[in-house]
């Protein structure tokens, strides 16, 4: 069956998609699932007509198969609209005009290689909030250093070189001896109304506040990171469970179709098995979508989302 070709792929480390791209991919996957449902319903309707012609089924069974087929076709048409809307939304995100077209990927890509320790180290290096708080603290340190420097004396150095001038040649006393002259001076303010002390105190308070802001930002980012990572791992487990359900439900549909062909189950029973398979496939897509969203949130907190997008 077609579901055998739709598998979750291992993500390349340098690839990630944004939410609107994810929505388009999920819409296309859902479209494929509903197209499979139409194919099963068409086969069911064909078998029902064949059994009616052979006298082993009633017209009612054919009509039921036809009603379900029409319902599946209508759902497929609605999903085609959803897919078109998702593509249009993504084109608006890309700032492209209506003539621009593109092919939506057929699989949601999830990177399963992320570890908590790795994303924690990346967050401490790359997270934008932490970078801003760190820069504010460094600025406060410079301001305090400048305020402290105001209490130190001002040192001045002078240097020069004097040449023999005309007064010496005329026998008149020269203002300064020829050769190298240099000197050093120091000065500092004795009292400025305690302004320097106030500036130093204000700088010290600003530095302490910036340090508290940095520590608070670090705690918040790491806490959110751990929560996001827990959500990410849970979503991956959910994906694994739904993938197993899809495999089981797909096998059940194949068996049920064969049983329906030989007349050992009714049309209603086949429909129940088919509906269970379609629901399992749609839940699997939803689980992949949520896992990819959790991955995006994790990369955003670690400060590496733009790197993945550029890659």
Residue, then its C-alpha position, 0 to 999 in steps of 0.5 A: x500500500x502507499x503508506x509503505x512509501x511514507x516514512x519518517x526520515x532522519x534529519x540532516x543536522x543542518x536542516x530544519x523547517x519553520x512552522x508554516x513550512x511544516x504546515x504545508x508538509x503536514x497538509x500534503x501528507x494528509x492529502x496523501x493519506x486521504x488519497x489512499x482512503x479514496x483508493x481503498x473505497x474505490x476498491x471496496x465499491x468495485x468489489x461490492x458491485x462485482x459481488x452484487x453481479x454474482x448474487x452474493x451481495x445486495x444493492x444496499x451494500x453497493x450503495x453503502x460503498x458508494x456513499x463512503x466513497x463519495x464522503x472520502x472524495x469530498x474529504x480529499x477535495x477539502x484537503x486539497x483546499x487546505x494544501x493550497x492555503x498552506x502553500x499560499x501562506x508559505x508564499x506570503x512568508x517568503x514574500x513571493x507573488x502568486x505566480x511563484x510555485x513550489x513543490x512541498x516536501x512529502x515527509x516531515x523531517x525530524x532530527x533525533x540526534x539532539x541531546x540536552x547537554x549539547x543544546x545547553x552548551x549551545x544556548x550558553x554560547x548562542x542564546x540571544x537573551x543571554x548574549x544581550x544580558x552578558x553584554x549589559x554586564x560587560x558594559x556595567x563593568x566598564x562604567x565601574x572601572x571608569x568611575x574607579x579611575x576618577x579617584x586616581x591621580x592624573x599623570x602627565x609626561x612632558x618631553x622636548x629637545x632644545x637647540x643652540x639659538x642665536x642668543x648663545x652665539x651672541x654671548x647672551x644667556x640662553x633660556x634653557x640648556x641645549x639637549x633633551x628635556x623631560x618631566x613628569x607631573x601628577x594631579x588630582x582633585x581634592x574635593x568635588x562634593x562627593x560626586x566621584x563617590x556617588x558615581x562609583x556607588x551608582x556604577x557598583x549598583x548597576x553592575x550588581x543589577x546587571x549580574x542579577x539580570x544575567x543570572x535570572x536570564x540564564x536560569x530562565x533559558x536553561x529551565x525553558x530549555x529543559x522543558x522544551x527538551x522533555x517535550x521534544x523527547x516525549x514527542x519522539x516517543x509519540x511518533x514511534x508509537x503512532x508509526x507502529x499503529x500505522x503499520x498494524x492498521x495498514x496490515x489490517x486493511x490489506x487483510x480486510x480487503x482480501x476477506x471482503x473479496x471472498x465474502x468473509x466480512x461485511x462492507x461495514x466491517x471493512x469500512x471500520x478497518x479502513x477508518x481505523x487505518x486513516x485515523x492512525x495515519x492522520x495521528x501519525x502526521x500530527x505526532x510528526x508535526x508536533x515533534x518537529x515543532x518541539x525541535x524548532x522550539x529547542x533550536x530557537x532556545x539554543x540559539x542555533x535555529x538560524x544556522x539550521x535554516x541557513x544550512 
